[in-house]
Amino acid sequence: LNLMHFFTAGVQEVRAWTCRKGVKMTEAARCIHNDIADSLIQVDVMKFDDLKAAGSETDLKAAGKLHIRGKDAIIEDGDVVYFRSGMGRAKK
């Protein structure tokens, strides 16, 4: 089927999403909501194994293993991501 999983995490929930292998960040964001994909600016990416080893997002950041990627980067299986989009900003 050529599918992979990535994760989003917030204070209240962690969620797994499924998309095709080899897609760009914008297409992965589209799995969540079209508006996120359309207004995507950049993505904070953590590797699951790095996050597990660090024990927390704060410790992972302190170790320098949080990666900032552009919207054209390829998402990888098991990535934990935070999509930074322009949603909610006033349109001019």
Order of alpha helices (4+ residues) and beta strands (2+ residues): beta-beta-alpha-alpha-beta-alpha-alpha-beta-beta
